[in-house]
């Protein structure tokens, strides 16, 4: 093997995104052709995510799209970036490890209502309370679509499916209330028919320093058609948006929502489905990333910058 071969770079840095490089564009981001059913709301979510990445203009090689299992979790196939799948419901701890291990990466995790609120509910709770820096997009269609229509955690009472042919009897999960009480520091909701709103919510979530979640109502046209028509103006519904406080001293501002007020956010979350859309909650709290950086720095100062080998040798020396 020649010396030229040995010293040559193994991977050529993609010439897109970042300062001094060509702007990140959809043609650069598009990977495999989406394989969702015609009319699925996830197509619009994907198109909106491309727009968000174009606005953020991150270096392409610093983007990570990760997912669990389900229709929505096919996202990594369709985005030309680093990414992958993990087992059903367990993608969040894997994505958290990526975020903690590589501060230079921007981690986006995708899942559905089953992946997030059923088998992955425990991991969602702990990812939220630890406030690891990442963005989680939950495409909620209130049905298990990939396995051809079973009741999901967000299916409404009375929903008839293969698992509940008589109609669902259990109280459905309230996504906003769940995310707020779990400790997420950015919580928002959007609708797959409202593209500009989706782009805005995902963009805000990506810029948030902490664990940010956007629930997007995304219709499954095969197994839960019309589920979210009540929030779609084109179907006669009402898309009720949250107007955030401007702190401009005006009388109108008193009626606007303060996203730092957890109690106010919980009150909004208790509105009957489909409820309101927009930013429910956003606060600044130390991230797990920052806390671990601080811990490492304090430990290195305490050990006077000793190497890992030196620390190990010192430990063994105490055992003699």
N, C-alpha and C positions, 0 to 999 in steps of 0.2 A: 504494500500500500504506500503510495507517495505521501510526502510530507504535506503537499497541497491538499490532499484528500483529508488528512487528519485535522488540519486547521480550518477547513471549510465549515461554515455554519450548517447545522443539521436542519434547521427550519428557517425558512425565509419569512420575515415579519410581514404580515399582510399590509399593503400600502393603503390603508383606510382608517379613518378616525384619528383623533389626536392632533396636537399642534404640529403644523408644518406638513401635514399629510392630506391626501384627498379626503373630503368629507365622507362620513359613513353614509351609504345610500342603500335603498332597498335591494337593488340588484346585487349588492355585495352580501347582504344579509340572508337572502333567500337561499334555502337549501333544497331539500326534497319537496315534491309537490304534496300539499296537504291531502289527507285521505279521509277526512270527516264526511259524514253524510251530507248531500246537497241541502243547503239551507241551515246547517248547524250554526249556532251563534259563535262558535269558537273561531270561525273564519274571520269574523270582525275583530275578535280579540287579538288574533295573530297580526292582522293588518295594522291594528292600533299599536301593537308592541313594536313593529318595524318603525312606525312614525316616532315613537318615544326614543328608540335607540338613535334614530337620525338626529333628533333634537339634542340628546345627550352627547353625541359624537365621541363616545368612548373609543379608545383604540380597540379595534376588533378583537385582538387577541386577549383583551382583559375582560371580555364578556363571558359569563357562564350562565347557561340555561339548564336548569336541573328539574327533574320531575319524578313522581312516583309512577303509579299505574292507573290507567283509565283513559277515556277518550281525550280529555283535556291534557293528560300527561304525555301526549305524543309531541308536545311542543318542541322538545330538543331536536327531533328529526327535521323540523322545518326552519330552524334558525342556524345559519352558518356561523357558529361560534363554538367555544368549548362547551361541553355539556354531557348529559347522560341520564340514564334511568337508575333508580334504585328500587328495592322491593316495595310492595304496596303499603303506603302509609308511612314509610320510613325515610322519605327523601329529605325531610327537614334536618335531622341530625347529621346526615351526610353533607348537605349544603352548608350547615353551620361549621362543620370541620373545614370545608373549603374556604369559607369566609375568615375563620380564625387563623388558618395556616397561610393564607395568601392575601395580605392586606391590599395588594395591587389589583385584585380582581373585583369585579362588580357581579354579585351573585343574585340571580333571579330564579325563584323556585315556582313551579306551576303544578296545580292539582285541581281536583274536583271536590264536590261536597262529600263524597264517600272517602276519598283519599285523605281529606283534611279533617273531617268531623267524625268519621267512624273509626276505621282501623288506625288512622293516624292522629286521632284526637289527643292522645297522651303526649305525642311528640309536639303537636301544635301548642299545647299548653306550656310545655317547658321551653320551647323555642321563644315563645312570646315573653315569658317572665324573665328569661335570661337576657333578652334584648340584644341578641346577636345581630350584627349588621347584615341585612339581606332584605329582599323584597319578595313577598309571597303573593301570587295571584291565584285566587280560588275561583274557578269557573263553576258556578252553582247552577245545575239544571234540575235539581230536586228529584233526580231519578238515577238509578244505575243503568246507564245507557249502553256501556260496552258489553255488558252481560245480558242485554235485551229485556230491560224493564223489571227491575225489582225496586222495592221501597228503599229510599235513601234516608239519611238522618234529617234532611230538610224537606222531605215530602210532607205535604199538608195532611191533616186528619181527613180521612175519607178517600185518599188516593188509592185507586185500585191498581194492583200490579200482580205479577206472578207469585210474589211472596205474601201479598195481602189481597187475594181476589175479592174479599168481602169489604175491603177498604181499610186503610191504615188507621189504627186506633191510638197509637202513641203520640205524645206531644212532640212536635218537631223541634230540632235544635234552632235556636235563634243565633245566627252567625255573629251579628254585631255585638250582642250581649256577651256571647262566649269569648270573643276576641278582646273585649274591653276588660272583662273580669280576669282573663288570663294574664293580662299585663302588657299587651302590645302597645307600643308607643306611637304608632300611626295606624289608624283604622278608617277605611273608606269603603264606599259601595258605589257601583256603577251598573250600567245595563248595556248589553251587547248591541242594542239598536241605537245607542247614543254615542256615536264614535268620538266626537270631539270631547265629550265628557269623560269617556274612557281614557283617552290620551292624556287629558289633564290629570286625572286621578293617578294613573300609573307613573306619570312624569313626577308628580309631587312625591309619590311613594319612593321612587328611585333616589330622589335627592335627600330623603330623610335619613339622618344618621341614627340608625337603630333598626329594630324589627318592624317593618312596615307591611301591612296587609291590605289588599284590595279585593273585596268580594265582587264578582261580576255575574249578574244574572244572565245566563247564556242558555237560550232555549234549545232543548232536544226535540227537533221536529218529528222524529220517528216515534218516540215513546212518551213524550210529555208536551205535545203541541199546544201552544197557546197558554202555557203556564204563567207567563209574565206579561200577558196582554194588558193587564190592569195598570201597568206602568209604562206602556208604549202608546204615546199620543197618536201614532198612525193606526192603532187598533182601537181607538176610543178611550185609551187610558190616560192617566195623569202622571207625568214624570216630575215628582216633587223634589226639588233640589234644596240643599241646605245653604242658606245664605250666611256666610261667615262675618263675624264682627270686623269692622274696619277701624274701630277706635278713633272715629273722626269727630266725636262729640255731638253728633246729630241725634235728634229724638228717635229716628228710625233705627239707630244702632242698638238701642236697648232691646229690641226684639230679635236681633241677629244672634247666631249661635257662636259661643265661645268654645273653640276646639280644645282648649286647655282645661275645660270644666268637665271632669269625669262624670259627675252626677247628671249634668245636662246631656252629655252624650248617651248615658244609660237611658234617660227619659226618651230620647229620640229612638233608641234601639227598641224600646217597648211598643212603639207604634205598630199597629197591625200590618202584616205583610201586604205588599212589598215594601212599605214604609218610605223613608226618605233616601236621597242619593247625594253623595258628596263626602266631605271630610267630617267624620264624627268626632275624631279625637286625634290630637297631635301634641306631644310633650317631649321635652328634652330630658333624657335620663342617661347616665353613663352606660355605654354599651359593654357587652362582655368582651369585645375586642379591646376596648380601652382599658378595662379593668385588668385583663391579662397582660397587656403591655406594661402597665404600671407595676404589676406584681413581678414580672421578669426584670424590669429595671431595678426595683428595690432589691431583688435577690442577687443580681449581678453586683450591685454596690456593696451588699453585705459580704459577698464572697470575694470581693476585690477583683472581679473579672476573671476568676479562675475558669479554666476550660472544663468541659464535661468530663474529660478523662481525669483531670486533677481532682474534681469533686468526687468521682467514683473511687479513686485511689485513697482519698482521705477517709471516705466511709469505710472502706475495707481495713484501713489502718486502725480505726477505732474498734474493730471487731477482733483484733488479735489478742 
